[in-house]
Structure formats: structure tokens, C-alpha cells
Amino acid sequence: MTTDIDQELRAAFRSASEFVQPAPGLAHRARRRRRQRRYRLLAATAAVVAVLAAATAATYAVVGGRQPASQHGKPRSVVRIQLPLTWQVRNLAVSGRYLYVLAGSSGPPPYTLRAYDSATGRLIRQIAIPAEPSALAVGPGGLVWVAFYPNEFGGPTAIWLLSPDLAARSAGPKIVTSIILPTSRLTALIPDQYGLVAVRLPVPGRPGKAGARPEPGTSLGPSANTAPGVGAAMLRGRVVVQVTNGYGNHSHLVVAGDPSVTFGGGPQTQAGSLTSEAGWLWLTTGGSSGPLVRLDGQLRPATPEPIRRSRVLAQAEHVWSHGHTVWVATAAAGHALVCFAAGNRVGPVATVLANGQVTALAATSGVVYLSLAPPGEAAATVTSYPVPAACR
């Protein structure tokens, strides 16, 4: 990767203060549906919940929300957004005063991107997305990136760059992607089978020409047998991408420009969700659920002992981070969402009493926003909770 791009990435990730969740692909959504069925079964098994909670001494429940807590020990939410019936939340992102919800039904387009007031949950603006949403990110300056491409119902392929209030937009190249890494207000990196593509879009609402060019020296591996997955992260000035082979198997991590630096791909180390935090990479492994691991700058395992010993984090499904707080959705009964403080001292692990399975997450230093899978035929919701003190 060139020195200029490396410097841009460093500056962009320092200025981007809000965590953005990478967009899931079709395979991830299929795993999500299987997890929903498993969660309903686990929730009905109260005895299993009690045994696991008792056995996990290092994990304790934190009651969030505005004080005082409810009499049943569940958190009082600050913001609660109920979406239309049959809608699914594809992605969440938060930046400043705006909470972004990318959502839609399982049927034909259009889908919607909505901007809410992050403090009150008031809808500010919504726009139609004309095809299957595949990526959402907030970059420097609060500008919003969204990508979409045709599904079985058709539609166009494009990348849009929108103003923070979604009132203005510009359109970019026709690239199918599930990963957008903003590097400045108007530029982003997108992985493809050949490496990283540098994309530049005009200022939203103003005339200008969009462009895309391959970034030299950013190979992810043999182009005929490498397919970018649904996750990427910045790690110590380099871009780490989750990739598979040409058949969608052998999920592993590679460093762009140095594909010999790799992790995962084996039966027990299939690379899943990833996020970076303070020079470390956190990764879920093992397919649909498995141990949470921490990797160093050379993708070598360096998982702290409290994390390795946690029976809850041995069933990690998805991981996010904001600042020094790490969030993990798990398959452990009674612990759908946990968090812990990383940085200089890791742990303890705290359980957030979210009312349902977490399918998407975005966080600030004080508030976490969760998309919760609805029980049965109920409508999907987005709910906010205060970040537990133990996780800050």
C-alpha cells in the first residue's frame, strides 16, 4: 500500500469517532436466521440458563437504561424505534446527532435508509434504496456511504455518498461490495479479488466526477481463488480483510499487500466477524459461533487469559467495538450480548440485558444501539441502552 494511502487511513480512523458496523452478506443473513431459531429454543429452556449463569462466575449482569431500573431487573431504554412489520434491519451506524438505520422487507425494493435523532429516536429523514443494501459506513465529516446491488428482484448497482442529514447525495461507480472503509470525506477503500480499490465520489449534491482505481501493492492473494467476505478492519496502519476461496469456503484473514500474513481457514478457525481496537484485532471463529480471539499486528493469537477462560465468549457470534469497549453477541443462553473494557486492562465481562437476539449494533462512548430480532411475527426494533460502567 502506498505511503499516502497509509497516512490517509491513519488520519481517517483517528477522526472517525463512531463505530460503524460492516454490512452482512447473504451468507451472514442465512446464519442469522438459523440463530434466531436456536435462540427461541434456548430462551424456552430456563434450566439451562440458570446452570450456565451460575457456572460463569466471571460474567455478571449489568442493568442499564435510565435509573431506576424496572422492578424486573430489565433496562429502561432511552430510545426505542419500532419498524414496520416484515422489515429487517440490515445495518446500524451512529455519528453525532444521527442514528442511521438501513432496513427493508425480505421482498422486492425499495429498501430504506433512515436518519433518526440519536437522543430522542425522532425520525428526521428517510430515503429509498433501489436495490439490495450491502454496506453502510459513516466516514470523516459525518458523510454516509451506502452500497447496493441487484438481488432476485433486480435493481441497480451503485455506491452513494450522502450528507449527514441524508438530504443530498452523489453517486459512485458500479461496484458490488459488502465492505466500505472511508479514508477521507470523499474517498474510501473497497476490497475486491485483486486487492483494494480506491474510490472517490463528488461532494453530495454538487456536480463532479466519480472515480475508482486499483491501489497498487494491496493484493489479498491469488485473484482467481480469493473473494472478499463481509468484514475488514484497520490494524496498525494496514487493512485486514476477511476472505474466502473461489467457492466461498476457507474463511480466513489476510493483510492487504502482504497476503502471506494470514490467520484462520481451518475447521476450528473459520474467520467470522472482526473489529479493531487499540492496535489489536478481535475475531469470532469456528463458523456460526466459536471462541473469541485477539490477534496482534502480524495476526498472531494473543488472547488475554480472562477472555480465553470465558465460557460465554467461547460461543461468540459477532463482535463490534467503539473506543476501548468490545461488544460480543453470543449463542450462550442468557447472554445474548456481552461487553468488556479492553485497552490496558481487559475485563471483566458484563452481560447487557437486551430483550432479544442482537442482529446489528452501533455504539458511542455512552450509549449502545441494538437491533433486536423480533419474537414470532412481531416488528423489529432498535433500542438503546447506556454503556455499562464496567465496559467503559
Secondary structure, DSSP 4 states (H G I P E B T S, - for coil): --HHHHHHHHHHHHH--S-BPPPP-HHHHHHHHHHHHHHHHHHT-HHHHHHHHHH-TTEEEE--BSSSPPTTSPPBPS-EEEPPTTEEEEEEEEETTEEEEEEEESSSSPEEEEEEETTT--EEEEEEE-SEEEEEEE-GGG-EEEEEE-BTTB---EEEEE-TTSS-EEE------S--EE-SSSEEEEEETTEEEEEE-PPTTS----EEEEPTT---S-GGG-EEEEEEEEETTEEEEEEE-TTS-S-EEEETTEEEEEEE-STT--EEEEEEETTEEEEEESTTSB-EEEE-TTS-B---HHHHH-SSGGGEEEEEEETTEEEEEE-STT-SEEEEE-TTS---EEEE--SS-EEEEEE-SSEEEEEEPPSTTPPPEEEEEEPPGGG-
